[in-house]
Amino acid sequence: MEKVRIATPGDIPMIQAIAQTTWPVAFKDILSQNQIDYMLARMYGSDVLSELIGTKQNIFLLALDAMLQPVGFAAYELNYRGGKQTKIHKLYVLPSAQGLGSGTELCAEVGRQAMKVGNDKLTLNVNKYNHTAISFYEKAGFQTVKEETIPIGEGYLMEDFVMEKHLL
C-alpha cells in the first residue's frame, strides 16, 4: 500500500466499485444475495455517498496501492454522538489487496485523525459472523464490548458486535 488520502465526491465511483467487489466476497456465507444487494443499494448509492461526503457527515479515506490505484476505503465520524470517540462506519479492502497493509493503514489514519481532535477511542460495528473482519480488528487492538441487532428494513437485520479500541 502506497498511501491514504481523503476521498472527494469525484471518488464515489471508486468507492462503489470497491464495495461492489468486496461485499459479495465478504458476506457470501453470511448474508443472502438479496440482502447484499439491498444493503449495497441503501449504503452505496450515489445520492447517499454524495450526501455523506458533501456534508462532511462522514470523512472517507481511500487507500491507494503503489500504482496509485484505489484498493480500499474507510469512512469515519469524529466526535461520534457528541462524545470523545470516533466511529468507523465503513472499512473495506479489495480481496486481492487484503493482507498487504491497506486495512491496517486505514485504521491507523483514522486513529491519528481521532487523536488530533481529542478523541480517545475508536468504535465500530462488525457483523458477528464475519470472523475474518473480527480477527483483523482484534489484531488491530479492538475488543468486543457488546452485541446489537439493528433492523434495516425489508425484514433484514444487522447482527453485529460493537468493538472498541482505546487510543490514549
Secondary structure as GFF3:
##gff-version 3
##sequence-region A 1 168
A	DSSP	beta_strand	3	6	.	.	.	ID=ss1
A	DSSP	three_ten_helix	9	11	.	.	.	ID=ss2
A	DSSP	alpha_helix	12	27	.	.	.	ID=ss3
A	DSSP	alpha_helix	33	44	.	.	.	ID=ss4
A	DSSP	alpha_helix	46	54	.	.	.	ID=ss5
A	DSSP	beta_strand	59	64	.	.	.	ID=ss6
A	DSSP	beta_strand	70	77	.	.	.	ID=ss7
A	DSSP	three_ten_helix	80	82	.	.	.	ID=ss8
A	DSSP	beta_strand	85	93	.	.	.	ID=ss9
A	DSSP	three_ten_helix	95	97	.	.	.	ID=ss10
A	DSSP	alpha_helix	102	116	.	.	.	ID=ss11
A	DSSP	beta_strand	121	127	.	.	.	ID=ss12
A	DSSP	alpha_helix	131	139	.	.	.	ID=ss13
A	DSSP	beta_strand	143	153	.	.	.	ID=ss14
A	DSSP	beta_strand	156	166	.	.	.	ID=ss15
###
